Amino acid sequence: MRKTRIYLDTSVISHLEQNDVPDKMNDTLRLWEQIKQGQYEVYISNVTLDEIGRCYEPKQTVLTEYLAQIDYNLITINKEIDDVAQKFIDNNILTIKSLDDCRHIACSIVCECDIIISWNFKHIVNYRTIKGVKLVSLMTGYDEVAIYSPTVLVEGEDSNVGIEN
């Protein structure tokens, strides 16, 4: 049985060091421990690395050190991913201002991830986007990807009933 493939957007990595929202930070750190234990096959993109690279110090260094703790697959944005990302804009799911968020979602779709993990409730983890992801996946012939916050993965981590990893 293969591991669940998860795509981490930048908001997840950023919340590893986010003291102003301790509950989110705690859930993210719990997820990070699961990742370090090899429970998931992790994907991130060069968009994620670019966004981390724009963080102020010392946060940029701290987040880079966290990334060094895990194994992950690095996705480089290409035409196929950009074409899928453009579908979110063309279908009024997100706007051009949210192009990087569209690219995060498109990366997860094209690379056949099972779940996008994000704390971005404005553009990614919300009903409208989730519905739009279903639509774009159907239109483009890709499998649907689930969209969750880290809390969904760490809640009930002791039971794991019905969860295949």
Contact map, one row per residue, 1 for C-alpha under 8 A:
111000000000000000000000000000000000000000000000000000000000000000000000000000000000000000000000000000000000000000000000000000000000000000000000000000000000000000011
111100000000000000000000000000000000000000000000000000000000000000000000000000000000000000000000000000000000000000000000000000000000000000000000000000000000000000001
111110000000000000000000000000000000001110000000000000000000000000000000000000000000000000000000000000000000000000000000000000000000000000000000000000000000000000011
011111000000000000000000000000000000001110000000000000000000000000000000000000000000000000000000000000000000000011100000000000000000000000000000000000000000000000011
001111100000000000000000000000000000000111100000000000000000000000000000000000000000000000000000000000000000000111100000000000000000000000000000000000000000000000000
000111110000000000000000000000000000000111100000000000000000000000000000000000000000000000000000000000000001000011111000000000000000000000000000000000000000000000000
000011111000000000000000000000000000000001110000000000000000000000000000000000000000000000000000000000000001000010111000000000000000000000000000000000000000000000000
000001111111100000000000000000000000000001110000000000000000000000000000000000000000000000000000000000000000000000011100000000000000000000000000000000000000000000000
000000111111100000000000000000000000000000010001000000000000000000000000000000000000000000000000000000010000000000011100000000000000000000000000000000000000000000000
000000011111110000000000000000000000000000000001101100000000000000000000000000000000000000000000000000000000000000000100000000000000000000000000000000000000000000000
000000011111111000000000000000000000000000000000000000000000000000000000000000000000000000000000000000000000000000000111000000000000000000000000000000000000000000000
000000011111111100000000000100000000000000000000000000000000000000000000000000000000000000000000000000000000000000001110000000000000000000000000000001000000000000000
000000011111111110000000000100000000000000000000000000000000001001000000000000000000000000000000000000000000000000000000000000000000000000000000000000000000000000000
000000000111111111000000000000000000000000000000000100000000001000000000000000000000000000000000000000000000000000000000000000000000000000000000000000000000000000000
000000000011111111000001100100000000000000000000000000000000000000000000000000000000000000000000000000000000000000000000000000000000000000000000000000000000000000000
000000000001111111000000110110000000000000000000000000000000001000000000000000000000000000000000000000000000000000000000000000000000000000000000000000000000000000000
000000000000111111100000100000000000000000000000000000000010011000000000000000000000000000000000000000000000000000000000000000000000000000000000000000000000000000000
000000000000011111111101100000000000000000000000000000000000000000000000000000000000000000000000000000000000000000000000000000000000000000000000000000000000000000000
000000000000000011111100100000000000000000000000000000000000000000000000000000000000000000000000000000000000000000000000000000000000000000000000000000000000000000000
000000000000000001111100000000000000000000000000000000000000000000000000000000000000000000000000000000000000000000000000000000000000000000000000000000000000000000000
000000000000000001111111100000000000000000000000000000000000000000000000000000000000000000000000000000000000000000000000000000000000000000000000000000000000000000000
000000000000000001111111110000000000000000000000000000000000000000000000000000000000000000000000000000000000000000000000000000000000000000000000000000000000000000000
000000000000000000001111111000000000000000000000000000000000000000000000000000000000000000000000000000000000000000000000000000000000000000000000000000000000000000000
000000000000001001001111111100000000000000000000000000000000000000000000000000000000000000000000000000000000000000000000000000000000000000000000000000100000000000000
000000000000001111101111111110000000000000000000000000000000000000000000000000000000000000000000000000000000000000000000000000000000000000000000000000000000000000000
000000000000000100000111111111000000000000000000000000000000000000000000000000000000000000000000000000000000000000000000000000000000000000000000000000000000000000000
000000000000000000000011111111100000000000000000000000000000000000000000000000000000000000000000000000000000000000000000000000000000000000000000000001100100000000000
000000000001101100000001111111110000000000000000000000000000000000000000000000000000000000000000000000000000000000000000000000000000000000000000000001100000000000000
000000000000000100000000111111111000000000000000000000000000000000000000000000000000000000000000000000000000000000000000000000000000000000000000000000000000000000000
000000000000000000000000011111111100000000000000000000000000000000000000000000000000000000000000000000000000000000000000000000000000000000000000000000000100000000000
000000000000000000000000001111111110000000000000000000000000000000000000000000000000000000000000000000000000000000000000000000000000000000000000000001001100000000000
000000000000000000000000000111111111000000000000000000000000000000000000000000000000000000000000000000000000000000000000000000000000000000000000000000000000000000000
000000000000000000000000000011111111100000000000000000000000000000000000000000000000000000000000000000000000000000000000000000000000000000000000000000000000000000000
000000000000000000000000000001111111111100000000000000000000000000000000000000000000000000000000000000000000000000000000000000000000000000000000000000000000000000000
000000000000000000000000000000111111111111000000000000000000000000000100000000000000000000000000000000000000000000000000000000000000000000000000000000000000000000000
000000000000000000000000000000011111111000000000000000000000000000001110000000000000000000000000000000000000000000000000000000000000000000000000000000000000000000000
000000000000000000000000000000001111111000000000000000000000000000000000000000000000000000000000000000000000000000000000000000000000000000000000000000000000000000000
000000000000000000000000000000000111111110000000000000000000000000000000000000000000000000000000000000000000000000000000000000000000000000000000000000000000000000000
001100000000000000000000000000000111111110000000000000000000000000000000000000000000000000000000000000000000000000000000000000000000000000000000000000000000000000001
001111000000000000000000000000000110011111000000000000000000000000000000000000000000000000000000000000000000000000000000000000000000000000000000000000000000000000001
001111000000000000000000000000000010011111100000000000000000000000000001100000000000000000000000000000000000000000000000000000000000000000000000000000000000000000000
000011110000000000000000000000000010000111110000000000000000000000000011100000000000000000000000000000000000000000000000000000000000000000000000000000000000000000000
000011110000000000000000000000000000000011111000000000000000000000000001111000000000000000000000000000000001000010000000000000000000000000000000000000000000000000000
000000111000000000000000000000000000000001111101000000000000000000000001111000000000000000000000000000000000000000000000000000000000000000000000000000000000000000000
000000000000000000000000000000000000000000111111100000000000000000000000011110000000000000000000000000010010000000000000000000000000000000000000000000000000000000000
000000000000000000000000000000000000000000011111110000000000000000000000011110000000000000000000000000000000000000000000000000000000000000000000000000000000000000000
000000000000000000000000000000000000000000001111111000000000000000000000000010000000000000000000000100110000000000000000000000000000000000000000000000000000000000000
000000001100000000000000000000000000000000011111111100000000000000000000000000000000000000000000000000000000000000000000000000000000000000000000000000000000000000000
000000000100000000000000000000000000000000001111111110000000000000000000000000000000000000000000000000000000000000000000000000000000000000000000000000000000000000000
000000000000000000000000000000000000000000000111111111000000000000000000000000000000000000000000000000000000000000000000000000000000000000000000000000000000000000000
000000000100000000000000000000000000000000000011111111100000000000000000000000000000000000000000000000000000000000000000000000000000000000000000000000000000000000000
000000000100010000000000000000000000000000000001111111100001001100000000000000000000000000000000000000000000000000000000000000000000000000000000000000000000000000000
000000000000000000000000000000000000000000000000111111100001000000000000000000000000000000000000000000000000000000000000000000000000000000000000000000000000000000000
000000000000000000000000000000000000000000000000011111110001000000000000000000000000000000000000000000000000000000000000000000000000000000000000000000000000000000000
000000000000000000000000000000000000000000000000001111111011000000000000000000000000000000000000000000000000000000000000000000000000000000000000000000000000000000000
000000000000000000000000000000000000000000000000000001111111000000000000000000000000000000000000000000000000000000000000000000000000000000000000000000000000000000000
000000000000000000000000000000000000000000000000000000111111100000000000000000000000000000000000000000000000000000000000000000000000000000000000000000000000000000000
000000000000000000000000000000000000000000000000000000011111110000000000000000000000000000000000000000000000000000000000000000000000000000000000000000000000000000000
000000000000000010000000000000000000000000000000000000111111111000000000000000000000000000000000000000000000000000000000000000000000000000000000000000000000000000000
000000000000000000000000000000000000000000000000000111111111111100000000000000000000000000000000000000000000000000000000000000000000000000000000000000000000000000000
000000000000000000000000000000000000000000000000000000001111111110000000000000000000000000000000000000000000000000000000000000000000000000000000000000000000000000000
000000000000000010000000000000000000000000000000000000000111111111000000000000000000000000000000000000000000000000000000000000000000000000000000000000000000000000000
000000000000110110000000000000000000000000000000000100000011111111100000000000000000000000000000000000000000000000000000000000000000000000000000000000000000000000000
000000000000000000000000000000000000000000000000000100000001111111110000000000000000000000000000000000000000000000000000000000000000000000000000000000000000000000000
000000000000000000000000000000000000000000000000000000000000111111111000000000000000000000000000000000000000000000000000000000000000000000000000000000000000000000000
000000000000100000000000000000000000000000000000000000000000011111111100000000000000000000000000000000000000000000000000000000000000000000000000000000000000000000000
000000000000000000000000000000000000000000000000000000000000001111111100000000000000000000000000000000000000000000000000000000000000000000000000000000000000000000000
000000000000000000000000000000000000000000000000000000000000000111111110000000000000000000000000000000000000000000000000000000000000000000000000000000000000000000000
000000000000000000000000000000000001000000000000000000000000000011111110000000000000000000000000000000000000000000000000000000000000000000000000000000000000000000000
000000000000000000000000000000000011000000000000000000000000000001111111000000000000000000000000000000000000000000000000000000000000000000000000000000000000000000000
000000000000000000000000000000000001000001000000000000000000000000011111100000000000000000000000000000000000000000000000000000000000000000000000000000000000000000000
000000000000000000000000000000000000000011110000000000000000000000000111110000000000000000000000000000000000000000000000000000000000000000000000000000000000000000000
000000000000000000000000000000000000000011110000000000000000000000000011111000000000000000000000000000000000000000000000000000000000000000000000000000000000000000000
000000000000000000000000000000000000000000111100000000000000000000000001111100000000000000000000000000000000000000000000000000000000000000000000000000000000000000000
000000000000000000000000000000000000000000111100000000000000000000000000111110000000000000000000000000000010000000000000000000000000000000000000000000000000000000000
000000000000000000000000000000000000000000001100000000000000000000000000011111000000000000000000000000000000000000000000000000000000000000000000000000000000000000000
000000000000000000000000000000000000000000001110000000000000000000000000001111101100000000000000000000100010000000000000000000000000000000000000000000000000000000000
000000000000000000000000000000000000000000000000000000000000000000000000000111111100000000000000000000000000000000000000000000000000000000000000000000000000000000000
000000000000000000000000000000000000000000000000000000000000000000000000000011111110000000000000000000000000000000000000000000000000000000000000000000000000000000000
000000000000000000000000000000000000000000000000000000000000000000000000000001111111000000000000000000000000010000000000000000000000000000000000000000000000000000000
000000000000000000000000000000000000000000000000000000000000000000000000000011111111100000000000000000100110010000000000000000000000000000000000000000000000000000000
000000000000000000000000000000000000000000000000000000000000000000000000000011111111110000000000000000100100000000000000000000000000000000000000000000000000000000000
000000000000000000000000000000000000000000000000000000000000000000000000000000111111111000000000000000000000000000000000000000000000000000000000000000000000000000000
000000000000000000000000000000000000000000000000000000000000000000000000000000011111111100000000000000100100010000000000000000000000000100010000000000000000000000000
000000000000000000000000000000000000000000000000000000000000000000000000000000001111111110000000001001101100000000000000000000000000000000000000000000000000000000000
000000000000000000000000000000000000000000000000000000000000000000000000000000000111111111000000001001000000000000000000000000000000000000000000000000000000000000000
000000000000000000000000000000000000000000000000000000000000000000000000000000000011111111100000000000000000000000000000000000000000000100000000000000000000000000000
000000000000000000000000000000000000000000000000000000000000000000000000000000000001111111111110000001000000000000000000000000000001100100000000000000000000000000000
000000000000000000000000000000000000000000000000000000000000000000000000000000000000111111111111001001000000000000000000000000000000000000000000000000000000000000000
000000000000000000000000000000000000000000000000000000000000000000000000000000000000011111111000000000000000000000000000000000000000000000000000000000000000000000000
000000000000000000000000000000000000000000000000000000000000000000000000000000000000001111111100000000000000000000000000000000000000000000000000000000000000000000000
000000000000000000000000000000000000000000000000000000000000000000000000000000000000000111111110000000000000000000000000000000000000000000000000000000000000000000000
000000000000000000000000000000000000000000000000000000000000000000000000000000000000000111111110000000000000000000000000000000011001000000000000000000000000000000000
000000000000000000000000000000000000000000000000000000000000000000000000000000000000000110111111011001000000000000000000001000001000000000000000000000000000000000000
000000000000000000000000000000000000000000000000000000000000000000000000000000000000000110011111111000000000000000000000000000000000000000000000000000000000000000000
000000000000000000000000000000000000000000000000000000000000000000000000000000000000000010000111111000000000000000000000000000000000000000000000000000000000000000000
000000000000000000000000000000000000000000000000000000000000000000000000000000000000000000000011111000000000000000000000000000000000000000000000000000000000000000000
000000000000000000000000000000000000000000000000000000000000000000000000000000000000000000000111111111000000000000000000001000000000000000000000000000000000000000000
000000000000000000000000000000000000000000000000000000000000000000000000000000000000110010000111111111100000000000000000000000000000000000000000000000000000000000000
000000000000000000000000000000000000000000000010000000000000000000000000000000000000000000000000011111110000000000000000000000000000000000000000000000000000000000000
000000000000000000000000000000000000000000000000000000000000000000000000000000000000000000000000011111111000000000000000001100000000000000000000000000000000000000000
000000000000000000000000000000000000000000000000000000000000000000000000000000000000110110000100011111111100000000000000000000000000000000000000000000000000000000000
000000000000000000000000000000000000000000000010000000000000000000000000000010001101100000000000001111111110000000000000000000000000000000000000000000000000000000000
000000001000000000000000000000000000000000001010000000000000000000000000000000000000000000000000000111111111000000000000000000000000000000000000000000000000000000000
000000000000000000000000000000000000000000000000000000000000000000000000000000000000100000000000000011111111100000010000000100000000100000000000000000000000000000000
000000000000000000000000000000000000000000000000000000000000000000000000000000001101100000000000000001111111110000000000000000000000000000000000000000000000000000000
000000000000000000000000000000000000000000001000000000000000000000000000001010001000000000000000000000111111111000000000000000000000000000000000000000000000000000000
000001100000000000000000000000000000000000100000000000000000000000000000000000000000000000000000000000011111111111110000000000000000000000000000100000000000000000000
000000000000000000000000000000000000000000000000000000000000000000000000000000000000000000000000000000001111111110000000000000000000000010000111100000000000000000000
000000000000000000000000000000000000000000000000000000000000000000000000000000011001000000000000000000000111111110000000000000000000000000000100000000000000000000000
000000000000000000000000000000000000000000000000000000000000000000000000000000000000000000000000000000000011111110000000000000000000000000000000000000000000000000000
000010000000000000000000000000000000000000000000000000000000000000000000000000000000000000000000000000000001111111000000000000000000000000000110100000000000000000000
000111100000000000000000000000000000000000100000000000000000000000000000000000000000000000000000000000000001111111110000000000000000000000000000100000000000000000000
000111000000000000000000000000000000000000000000000000000000000000000000000000000000000000000000000000000001000111110000000000000000000000000001110000000000000000000
000111100000000000000000000000000000000000000000000000000000000000000000000000000000000000000000000000000001000011111000000000000000000000000000111100000000000000000
000001111000000000000000000000000000000000000000000000000000000000000000000000000000000000000000000000001001000011111100000000000000000000000000111100000000000000000
000001111001000000000000000000000000000000000000000000000000000000000000000000000000000000000000000000000000000000111110000000000000000000000000001111000000000000000
000000011111000000000000000000000000000000000000000000000000000000000000000000000000000000000000000000000000000000011111100110000000000000000000001111000000000000000
000000000011000000000000000000000000000000000000000000000000000000000000000000000000000000000000000000000000000000001111100010000000000000000000000011000000000000000
000000000010000000000000000000000000000000000000000000000000000000000000000000000000000000000000000000000000000000000111111110000000000000000000000000000000000000000
000000000000000000000000000000000000000000000000000000000000000000000000000000000000000000000000000000000000000000000111111111000000000000000000000000000000000000000
000000000000000000000000000000000000000000000000000000000000000000000000000000000000000000000000000000000000000000000001111111000000000000000000000000000000000000000
000000000000000000000000000000000000000000000000000000000000000000000000000000000000000000000100010010000000000000000001111111001000000000000000000000000000000000000
000000000000000000000000000000000000000000000000000000000000000000000000000000000000000000000000000010001000000000000101111111001100000000000000001000000000000000000
000000000000000000000000000000000000000000000000000000000000000000000000000000000000000000000000000000000000000000000111111111101100000000000000001110000000000000000
000000000000000000000000000000000000000000000000000000000000000000000000000000000000000000000000000000000000000000000000111111111100000000000000000000000000000000000
000000000000000000000000000000000000000000000000000000000000000000000000000000000000000000000000000000000000000000000000000011111110000000000000000000000000000000000
000000000000000000000000000000000000000000000000000000000000000000000000000000000000000000001000000000000000000000000000000001111111000000000000000000000000000000000
000000000000000000000000000000000000000000000000000000000000000000000000000000000000000000001100000000000000000000000000001111111111100000000000000000000000000000000
000000000000000000000000000000000000000000000000000000000000000000000000000000000000000000000000000000000000000000000000000111111111110000000000011000000000000000000
000000000000000000000000000000000000000000000000000000000000000000000000000000000000000000000000000000000000000000000000000000111111111000000000000000000000000000000
000000000000000000000000000000000000000000000000000000000000000000000000000000000000000100001000000000000000000000000000000000011111111100000000000000000000000000000
000000000000000000000000000000000000000000000000000000000000000000000000000000000000000100000000000000001000000000000000000000001111111110000001100000000000000000000
000000000000000000000000000000000000000000000000000000000000000000000000000000000000000000000000000000000000000000000000000000000111111111000001100000000000000000000
000000000000000000000000000000000000000000000000000000000000000000000000000000000000000000000000000000000000000000000000000000000011111111100000000000000000000000000
000000000000000000000000000000000000000000000000000000000000000000000000000000000001001100000000000000000000000000000000000000000001111111110000000000000000000000000
000000000000000000000000000000000000000000000000000000000000000000000000000000000000000000000000000000000000100000000000000000000000111111111111000000000000000000000
000000000000000000000000000000000000000000000000000000000000000000000000000000000000000000000000000000000000000000000000000000000000011111111111000000000000000000000
000000000000000000000000000000000000000000000000000000000000000000000000000000000000000000000000000000000000000000000000000000000000001111111100000000000000000000000
000000000000000000000000000000000000000000000000000000000000000000000000000000000001000000000000000000000000000000000000000000000000000111111100000000000000000000000
000000000000000000000000000000000000000000000000000000000000000000000000000000000000000000000000000000000000000000000000000000000000000011111110000000000000000000000
000000000000000000000000000000000000000000000000000000000000000000000000000000000000000000000000000000000000110100000000000000000000000011111111000000000000000000000
000000000000000000000000000000000000000000000000000000000000000000000000000000000000000000000000000000000000100100000000000000000000000011001111100000000000000000000
000000000000000000000000000000000000000000000000000000000000000000000000000000000000000000000000000000000000100001000000000000000000110011000111110000000000000000000
000000000000000000000000000000000000000000000000000000000000000000000000000000000000000000000000000000000001100111110000000000000000110000000011111000000000000000000
000000000000000000000000000000000000000000000000000000000000000000000000000000000000000000000000000000000000000001110000000000000100000000000001111100000000000000000
000000000000000000000000000000000000000000000000000000000000000000000000000000000000000000000000000000000000000000111100000110000100000000000000111110000000000000000
000000000000000000000000000000000000000000000000000000000000000000000000000000000000000000000000000000000000000000111100000010000000000000000000011111111000000000000
000000000000000000000000000000000000000000000000000000000000000000000000000000000000000000000000000000000000000000001110000010000000000000000000001111111000000000000
000000000001000000000000001100100000000000000000000000000000000000000000000000000000000000000000000000000000000000001110000000000000000000000000000111111100000000000
000000000000000000000001001100000000000000000000000000000000000000000000000000000000000000000000000000000000000000000000000000000000000000000000000111111110000000000
000000000000000000000000000000000000000000000000000000000000000000000000000000000000000000000000000000000000000000000000000000000000000000000000000111111110000000000
000000000000000000000000000000100000000000000000000000000000000000000000000000000000000000000000000000000000000000000000000000000000000000000000000111111111100000000
000000000000000000000000001001100000000000000000000000000000000000000000000000000000000000000000000000000000000000000000000000000000000000000000000001111111100000000
000000000000000000000000000000000000000000000000000000000000000000000000000000000000000000000000000000000000000000000000000000000000000000000000000000111111100000000
000000000000000000000000000000000000000000000000000000000000000000000000000000000000000000000000000000000000000000000000000000000000000000000000000000001111111100000
000000000000000000000000000000000000000000000000000000000000000000000000000000000000000000000000000000000000000000000000000000000000000000000000000000001111111100000
000000000000000000000000000000000000000000000000000000000000000000000000000000000000000000000000000000000000000000000000000000000000000000000000000000000001111100000
000000000000000000000000000000000000000000000000000000000000000000000000000000000000000000000000000000000000000000000000000000000000000000000000000000000001111110000
000000000000000000000000000000000000000000000000000000000000000000000000000000000000000000000000000000000000000000000000000000000000000000000000000000000001111111100
000000000000000000000000000000000000000000000000000000000000000000000000000000000000000000000000000000000000000000000000000000000000000000000000000000000000001111100
000000000000000000000000000000000000000000000000000000000000000000000000000000000000000000000000000000000000000000000000000000000000000000000000000000000000000111110
000000000000000000000000000000000000000000000000000000000000000000000000000000000000000000000000000000000000000000000000000000000000000000000000000000000000000111111
101100000000000000000000000000000000000000000000000000000000000000000000000000000000000000000000000000000000000000000000000000000000000000000000000000000000000001111
111100000000000000000000000000000000001100000000000000000000000000000000000000000000000000000000000000000000000000000000000000000000000000000000000000000000000000111
